[in-house]
Amino acid sequence: MKKIALATLSLICFAATTYAQMPAKVNTVVEAEDNFNKLVARKGIKNAFLAVADVDGIVFKPKVVKITDFYSSVEKQPGTLQWQPKFARISYNGDLAFSAGPYVYLNGKNEDDKVYGDYVSIWRADPDGKLKLLIDLGIQHPEAEKEAPIDFKEPDANKKPVINKDPFNGKLVILNTDKSFNQSLTLSSLGAYKEFLSPEGRYYFPGFEPITGTDQVLKFLNNEAITISAENISGGRSTSNDLAYTYGRARIKKGNVVSNYNYVRIWELDASHKWNILLEVFSSIEN
């Protein structure tokens, strides 16, 4: 009986260990977005944001402000808001994720009142493992001519994560990487993106539909005569050391016009253990 009990216990421990090593599913963040969308339709924009906000969750209005502080201080927001995740990733251990996609905001009954754009949301798992909204921002642009393709990628099950046992040092590494990119921007915007942008990286700039791929992003920067200077505010990364985010302020010269923006970058670790920008979004700061 003792042998049977020990064998059973060993099997349970093995199963638990195997389960713990399984990567998170990207559909977890897609479902979180879908549930958030339904919550907005049912309870309104203000109450929905308050319901899903992370304790440290932020929005840009235009300065960085906590989601709970902002939505607690505003009246019920009019209009309807709908969006659809099209691009999503989640860290191996599921503690950090993001999704992005098109949204439509209608403040009135007339079709002419519709506002189109793309959102970017970063989610973080709370102590109970439930994803909560950590960062939310977006851009406006004309109605898209064609529907965006779906790009949901699972974490690589063959890559066992290198668990980050020092959260402070882990955060410091990604902040320094972000600062290095900002320094490179001051020397050459094109050169910086060549070095730091993932081949499948996406670029979100107000007034334009999202741009995908290094070549297309470089072409856009060159055609629009864009130069950038930026300053980091903060960031963080997953404990499985495969997904990270940073945010800050940017001053962008587009032709002869200089404007201020907030930026958010999402970073992923490549096979050579180099951090690359998977997504960058700029949100205009109103004067």
C-alpha positions as CSV (number, residue, x, y, z in Angstrom):
1,M,0.0,0.0,0.0
2,K,2.9,2.3,0.8
3,K,4.4,1.7,-2.6
4,I,1.1,2.4,-4.3
5,A,0.7,5.6,-2.3
6,L,4.2,6.8,-3.1
7,A,3.7,6.0,-6.8
8,T,0.5,7.9,-6.9
9,L,2.1,10.8,-5.1
10,S,5.0,10.8,-7.6
11,L,2.5,10.8,-10.5
12,I,0.6,13.7,-9.1
13,C,3.8,15.7,-8.5
14,F,5.0,14.9,-12.0
15,A,1.7,16.0,-13.5
16,A,1.7,19.2,-11.5
17,T,5.3,20.0,-12.5
18,T,4.5,19.3,-16.2
19,Y,1.4,21.5,-16.0
20,A,3.4,24.3,-14.4
21,Q,5.9,24.2,-17.3
22,M,3.2,24.4,-20.0
23,P,3.1,27.9,-21.6
24,A,0.2,30.2,-21.3
25,K,-2.3,30.4,-24.1
26,V,-2.6,33.6,-26.1
27,N,-6.4,33.1,-26.3
28,T,-6.4,34.2,-22.6
29,V,-5.7,37.8,-23.5
30,V,-8.0,37.6,-26.5
31,E,-10.9,36.5,-24.2
32,A,-10.0,39.2,-21.7
33,E,-10.4,41.8,-24.5
34,D,-13.7,40.3,-25.7
35,N,-15.1,40.3,-22.2
36,F,-14.0,43.9,-21.7
37,N,-15.7,44.8,-25.0
38,K,-18.9,43.2,-23.7
39,L,-18.6,45.0,-20.4
40,V,-18.4,48.3,-22.2
41,A,-21.6,47.5,-24.1
42,R,-23.4,46.5,-20.9
43,K,-22.1,48.9,-18.3
44,G,-20.6,51.8,-20.3
45,I,-17.1,53.0,-20.9
46,K,-16.4,54.4,-17.4
47,N,-17.6,51.5,-15.3
48,A,-16.0,48.9,-17.6
49,F,-12.6,50.5,-17.3
50,L,-12.9,50.7,-13.6
51,A,-13.9,47.0,-13.5
52,V,-10.9,45.7,-15.4
53,A,-8.2,48.1,-14.3
54,D,-5.0,46.9,-12.7
55,V,-4.1,48.5,-9.4
56,D,-1.3,50.3,-11.3
57,G,-3.1,50.6,-14.6
58,I,-2.5,53.8,-16.5
59,V,-4.0,55.9,-19.4
60,F,-2.6,59.0,-21.1
61,K,-4.9,62.0,-20.7
62,P,-2.6,63.4,-21.9
63,K,-0.2,62.9,-19.0
64,V,0.2,59.6,-17.3
65,V,-2.7,59.0,-14.9
66,K,-4.0,55.9,-13.1
67,I,-7.1,54.4,-14.8
68,T,-8.9,54.3,-11.5
69,D,-8.1,58.0,-10.7
70,F,-9.2,59.2,-14.2
71,Y,-12.4,57.3,-14.6
72,S,-13.5,57.9,-11.0
73,S,-13.2,61.6,-11.6
74,V,-15.2,61.8,-14.9
75,E,-18.9,61.7,-15.6
76,K,-20.4,58.8,-17.5
77,Q,-19.0,58.9,-21.0
78,P,-21.4,59.1,-23.9
79,G,-21.3,57.1,-27.1
80,T,-20.5,53.5,-27.9
81,L,-17.1,51.9,-28.3
82,Q,-16.3,48.6,-30.0
83,W,-13.0,47.0,-30.9
84,Q,-11.6,43.7,-32.1
85,P,-8.2,42.1,-31.2
86,K,-6.2,41.3,-34.3
87,F,-2.6,41.1,-32.9
88,A,-1.8,39.5,-29.6
89,R,1.0,37.8,-27.6
90,I,1.3,36.5,-24.0
91,S,4.4,35.7,-22.0
92,Y,5.3,32.0,-21.4
93,N,4.1,32.1,-17.8
94,G,1.0,34.3,-18.6
95,D,1.8,37.2,-16.3
96,L,2.1,39.8,-19.1
97,A,0.2,40.1,-22.4
98,F,-1.0,42.6,-25.0
99,S,-3.5,42.9,-27.8
100,A,-4.0,45.4,-30.5
101,G,-6.6,46.0,-33.2
102,P,-9.1,48.3,-34.8
103,Y,-11.8,50.2,-32.8
104,V,-14.8,52.3,-33.7
105,Y,-16.2,55.0,-31.5
106,L,-19.7,56.5,-32.2
107,N,-20.7,59.6,-30.3
108,G,-24.2,60.0,-31.7
109,K,-26.6,58.3,-34.0
110,N,-25.2,59.5,-37.3
111,E,-22.6,57.4,-39.2
112,D,-20.7,60.6,-39.9
113,D,-20.0,60.7,-36.1
114,K,-17.9,57.6,-36.2
115,V,-14.2,57.8,-35.2
116,Y,-11.9,55.1,-36.4
117,G,-8.5,54.0,-35.1
118,D,-6.4,51.2,-33.5
119,Y,-6.0,50.5,-29.8
120,V,-3.1,48.9,-27.9
121,S,-3.7,47.3,-24.5
122,I,-1.2,45.7,-22.1
123,W,-2.5,43.3,-19.5
124,R,-0.9,42.0,-16.3
125,A,-1.9,39.1,-14.2
126,D,-3.1,39.9,-10.6
127,P,-2.1,37.7,-7.6
128,D,-5.0,35.4,-8.5
129,G,-3.7,35.0,-12.1
130,K,-6.5,37.0,-13.7
131,L,-5.4,39.5,-16.4
132,K,-6.1,43.2,-15.6
133,L,-5.6,46.2,-17.8
134,L,-2.2,47.8,-17.2
135,I,-1.9,50.3,-20.1
136,D,-4.4,51.5,-22.7
137,L,-3.9,53.9,-25.5
138,G,-4.7,54.3,-29.2
139,I,-4.5,56.3,-32.4
140,Q,-7.1,57.7,-34.8
141,H,-6.9,57.3,-38.5
142,P,-9.4,57.2,-41.5
143,E,-11.5,54.1,-41.9
144,A,-9.4,51.2,-43.0
145,E,-9.8,50.1,-46.6
146,K,-9.4,46.4,-45.7
147,E,-9.7,44.2,-42.7
148,A,-6.5,43.6,-40.7
149,P,-5.3,40.0,-40.6
150,I,-5.3,38.0,-37.4
151,D,-1.9,37.4,-35.8
152,F,-2.2,35.5,-32.5
153,K,1.0,33.6,-31.7
154,E,1.5,31.2,-28.8
155,P,4.7,31.3,-26.6
156,D,7.3,28.8,-27.9
157,A,6.6,25.6,-26.0
158,N,10.1,24.3,-26.8
159,K,11.8,27.2,-25.0
160,K,11.8,26.8,-21.3
161,P,11.8,30.3,-19.8
162,V,14.7,31.7,-17.9
163,I,12.9,32.7,-14.7
164,N,13.8,36.2,-13.6
165,K,14.6,35.8,-9.9
166,D,15.5,39.5,-9.5
167,P,12.5,41.7,-10.5
168,F,14.4,44.9,-9.8
169,N,17.3,44.0,-12.0
170,G,15.0,42.6,-14.7
171,K,13.1,45.9,-14.9
172,L,16.5,47.8,-15.0
173,V,17.6,45.8,-18.0
174,I,14.6,46.7,-20.1
175,L,14.7,50.3,-19.0
176,N,18.3,50.6,-20.0
177,T,17.5,48.9,-23.4
178,D,14.7,51.5,-23.9
179,K,17.1,54.3,-23.1
180,S,19.7,52.9,-25.5
181,F,17.2,52.9,-28.2
182,N,16.3,56.5,-27.4
183,Q,19.9,57.5,-27.6
184,S,20.2,55.8,-31.0
185,L,17.2,57.8,-32.2
186,T,19.1,61.1,-31.6
187,L,21.9,59.9,-33.9
188,S,19.7,58.4,-36.6
189,S,16.0,57.4,-36.5
190,L,16.5,55.0,-39.5
191,G,19.6,53.5,-38.0
192,A,17.9,53.0,-34.6
193,Y,14.9,51.1,-36.1
194,K,17.2,49.0,-38.2
195,E,18.9,47.8,-35.1
196,F,16.1,47.5,-32.6
197,L,12.9,46.8,-34.6
198,S,11.7,43.2,-34.9
199,P,11.3,42.0,-38.5
200,E,7.6,41.6,-37.7
201,G,7.5,44.8,-35.7
202,R,4.5,47.1,-35.9
203,Y,4.4,50.9,-35.9
204,Y,1.3,52.9,-34.9
205,F,1.4,56.6,-35.7
206,P,-1.6,58.9,-35.5
207,G,-3.4,59.5,-38.8
208,F,-2.0,56.4,-40.4
209,E,-3.1,52.7,-40.4
210,P,-0.6,50.4,-38.5
211,I,2.6,49.7,-40.5
212,T,4.1,46.2,-40.3
213,G,7.7,45.1,-41.0
214,T,11.1,46.7,-40.8
215,D,11.2,47.7,-44.5
216,Q,7.8,49.3,-44.4
217,V,8.5,51.2,-41.2
218,L,11.8,52.6,-42.5
219,K,10.1,53.6,-45.8
220,F,7.4,55.4,-43.8
221,L,9.9,57.3,-41.6
222,N,11.9,58.3,-44.7
223,N,8.9,59.4,-46.7
224,E,7.4,61.4,-43.8
225,A,10.8,62.9,-42.9
226,I,10.4,61.8,-39.3
227,T,13.0,62.4,-36.6
228,I,12.5,61.5,-33.0
229,S,13.9,62.3,-29.6
230,A,12.4,60.5,-26.6
231,E,12.7,60.0,-22.8
232,N,11.8,56.9,-20.9
233,I,9.4,57.1,-17.9
234,S,9.0,53.5,-16.8
235,G,8.5,49.9,-17.9
236,G,8.4,46.3,-16.8
237,R,8.8,42.7,-18.0
238,S,7.4,39.2,-17.5
239,T,9.1,37.0,-15.0
240,S,9.5,34.4,-17.7
241,N,11.8,37.0,-19.4
242,D,10.3,36.9,-22.9
243,L,8.0,39.9,-23.1
244,A,8.4,43.5,-21.8
245,Y,7.0,47.0,-22.1
246,T,8.3,50.6,-21.8
247,Y,6.7,54.0,-22.0
248,G,7.6,57.7,-22.0
249,R,7.5,61.0,-23.9
250,A,8.7,61.7,-27.4
251,R,9.3,64.9,-29.4
252,I,8.8,64.2,-33.1
253,K,9.7,66.4,-36.1
254,K,7.6,65.5,-39.1
255,G,8.8,67.6,-42.0
256,N,8.9,71.1,-40.5
257,V,6.3,70.4,-37.8
258,V,7.4,69.5,-34.2
259,S,4.9,67.8,-31.9
260,N,4.8,66.1,-28.5
261,Y,3.7,62.5,-28.0
262,N,3.4,59.7,-25.5
263,Y,5.0,56.4,-26.6
264,V,4.5,52.8,-25.6
265,R,6.8,50.0,-26.8
266,I,6.4,46.3,-26.5
267,W,9.6,44.2,-26.5
268,E,10.2,40.6,-27.1
269,L,13.4,38.5,-26.7
270,D,14.8,36.9,-29.8
271,A,16.8,33.6,-30.1
272,S,20.1,35.4,-29.5
273,H,18.7,36.9,-26.2
274,K,18.4,40.4,-27.7
275,W,15.4,42.6,-26.9
276,N,13.6,43.8,-30.0
277,I,10.6,46.2,-30.4
278,L,7.6,44.1,-31.4
279,L,5.2,47.1,-31.3
280,E,5.5,50.9,-30.9
281,V,2.6,53.3,-30.6
282,F,2.6,57.1,-30.4
283,S,-0.3,59.0,-28.9
284,S,-0.5,62.7,-29.6
285,I,-0.3,65.1,-26.6
286,E,-2.9,67.9,-26.9
287,N,-1.7,71.4,-26.0
